[in-house]
Amino acid sequence: MLNHAVPDFQLPATSGKSFQLANHLGKNLILYFYPKDSTPGCTTQGIQFRDAYADFQKHNTEIFGISRDSLKSHENFKAKFSFPFELLSDTEELACTLFGVMKMKNMYGKQVRGIERSTFIIDKNGVLVKEWRGVKVDGHAAEVLNFIQTL
């Protein structure tokens, strides 16, 4: 899928908005998929993107966090940590399937199906130009910003 146009898709977003990929042409997009609202790793990841948000904005880049949580859960998570970007609710796994982020994972000795922490960069022409899969949270937002600065 790398270096190919991403098919248009639409998801409900926080702040009463709706996200449609086609409406964001002309800007670079960061779509970061994370397992669950208000869990330690996902909170740290969101905070790191939040803290670097102004730097991403300087590079014509918008950030969207995506998980399978409900909009209500997303609204609470966003408000609690003052995220300046919208969170997208993918309860039907539309974007999760499109980007292939659903994986079997071991949790407390049991196999569970969940989101593999992953980040995708879509350039201003709607082309997927970079992906990170199996993301480790620490330093990831800075790594993404370094890449954005090369676009």
Steps between C-alpha positions, in 0.01 A plus 500: 500500500804726549532770231143444384195721540296407806134422417258760635327408826283670758483460880323682784730737689503681832363856532188398304702478179529241229833409342520439127842441350419683175427820697862515618684506167757780501622414851725225632311263729618289789261216576607323814319184604507410867340217702290671770410840645640592843750214524859588598673454162218659302488795739877555474482478121216754482683737734817483288302586185319775694824653625647508145172613337615858425812363327288270284270791413802703378553223245143504362419179688185386681490216754217252554496222760292191415378215717193278529375689807165682495472873435396548863820330619701708249341827618592423862857398406547810282364736768697343786835553323412813294582341165487775233426242227192288434467133588318275252270218608541185291255266674432319169876461432473672161833686519655221710433259211608749233839545672532138620557581868284227661721227648482211743685603816582330830343667800537337839563164333192518277482561127298816431433683176597864517663797333874484444630847587579648157552841340448599137599817314285604206643788297307800369414306179335216695793259454622275782869594532606341832380243750613379839358173636542351846582850626685548828358816661813666640645745249255404226337845458848654461590238238178578309574875519852440364347319201235772445778761484642317193176533300 
